[in-house]
Amino acid sequence: CMVKLDGIVATMADDSRLNLQMHFMGADQICSDIEDGECLSRLDAYRSELGDNTRLQMLMSACSEAASAVEEEAELVVGEDAPPADGDAPPSDGDAPPADAPEDGEAPPS
């Protein structure tokens, strides 16, 4: 199982692998003040040095955190696109009176 999981991680695009591995405990300290490429190299080396059980736990935790972050981001985006609550919506063209309609208290045009 671990060999397959390692294979999947190894074949991920660099940006995806970096995003995943940045969820490793201590990744922020490992990568402080260095470029993404160097960070990825260090995190790859760190991952490969871990024992199977520790690596599995670390990858499972990172996957869970990454998935939660994606879900939270999706909820924010959906919230921005959501229609306004009842009472907050501006009238649609179908609700507006015709342009030549009399205003309240005026006689209709003849």
N, C-alpha and C positions, 0 to 999 in steps of 0.2 A: 504494500500500500504506500509506504513512504517513498519508495523508488518512483512510483507513478506520480505521486504528488510533487516530488523534486523535479521530475521531467516536465510536468505542466508549468511549474514556476520558472524553470530554466528556459522554456520556449516562449514565455510571455514577452511582449514588447517591453523595451527598457522603461518607458514611462509608466506602464502598467505595473511592472515588477517593482519599480521604485515606490509607486503609490502604495502598493500592498505592503512592502517591507518597511515603509515609514511608520506602519502601525505596530512594528515590533517594539517591545519594551526596551527603552534605552536608545532607540534609533535617533531621536532628536539630539542626544548627546554625542553619538557616534558621528553624526553629520553636521554638527554645528560649525558654521563658518567655512564650509567647503562646497565646491561645485557639485551639481547633480551627478555627473559621471563618476567622480571620486566617491561620492556618497554611495552610489549603487555598487561600486566595486567593494567598498568596505562592508556593506550590508550583505552582499553575496558571500564574502569570505566569512563573515560572522555566522550566517545561516549554515554554511557548510561545516563549520567547526562544532556545531551543536550536536549532541547525541540524538538518536532517532526520536525518542519520546519527547525530549525538550523541543526539538524542531517541529514535531507534529503539533504539540500544544501551542507553540508560537505561531505557526501558520494558521491553525484553526482560530486562534484569538484574533490574528490580523485580518483574516477573511471576515469574521463576524463584525469587527469594528469597521472595516471598509464597507461592508454591506449596509450597516446601520447609517454610516455617513451618506451613502448614496440614497437611501430611503429618506433621510431627513432633507437632503437637498431636493429630492423629487417632491416632497410635501411642500416645501417652500415655493417651488416653481408652480405647482398646481394651485397653491393659495394665491399667488399673484395673478393667475389667469382666471380665477373663480369669478362668477358674476356677482355683482353687488347684492347685498342683503336686501330683502323686501323693504321698501320705503326709501332706499338709497338710490334706486335706479332712476335715471332721467327718463322723461316720457319718450316713448318711441314715436316715430312719425305717424303711426296709426292712432296714437292717443291725442295728437295735436289737433286743434280746431282748424278748419280750412282758413286760408289767408283772408278771404273776404267775409268771414263770419263776424257778426257784430260782437262787440265787447259787452260785458254784463251791463245792463241798463240802457243799451242803445237799441234803436229800432232797426229792423233788418233793412238792407238796401232795397230800393224799389226798382 
